[in-house]
Amino acid sequence: MNLNGKLLDEIIAAAIREDVGTGDLTTMSIVPEGAVTEGYIYAKESGVIAGTWVAERVFRYLSEDIRFTYMKKDGDRVARGDVVAVVTGPAAPILTGERVALNLLQRLSGIATRTAAITDMLKEYDCTVVDTRKTTPGLRVLEKYAVTVGGGRNHRFGLYDGVLLKDNHIKVAGSIAAAVARAKATAPHTIKVEVEVESLDGVREAMEAGADIIMLDNMDFDAVREAVRLIDHKALVEVSGGVTEETVAGYAEAGADIISLGALTHSVKALDISLDVREIKSGVRSQESGDRS
């Protein structure tokens, strides 16, 4: 995924403004001018790392004199105690940027870890797990990036790059047929039209209307199997709503082409990651030796 550098800097700037405000009072009060240090970012539990370059960008946003050495790259699996990166340079911006950098790294790594666990469950099926728009406001592009690091794929990024007719749209239009007809008449020819249905009758109506993708919302395994039979490869089949780690393989086995999971981003547990710095001396790094294990 190509992430615009300006957009990333806007995300980081907003996060730093929120945390630092007019200044880091603690760091300003205790860190002598010219002090330098070395810090180790390390995992406190096993998982999949995502967002190392985002963390680097946070530190370097605060000071171009900070050196960020990668020990792990995005997509790598880590165990408890593994060093992810080493941060070296002026102590003040390292301490100031620590929380913002870790918050982003932990959140993205948590998403990648959760996604990797789901994709591992689907290895034997011809089925793809995708995310949704249930993301943290302002962080969608990063959270969707983390899904790809974990082996998943992205659904639409926003309302601007896909047509998805959900229950409320259908109510306003009057019917599935009317909603699909209006969408196909106005949307660019390059855009597929997806319809959310909640019953087999809805599947039939969506098929007759010419939907390109049919989303089966909150259907059980048997209903999904019957829907797959009715659709018969004439449209892509997406399963959504109420899918859990315990049921995801069952839906894949029932014939889903795509399974969308809001839980990949909306309620994921952050991966526990920390940063430890060495003691500092004014203008001189500590002479301590030995790596963190």
Order of alpha helices (4+ residues) and beta strands (2+ residues): alpha-alpha-beta-beta-alpha-beta-beta-beta-alpha-beta-alpha-beta-alpha-alpha-beta-alpha-beta-alpha-beta-alpha-beta-alpha-beta-beta-beta
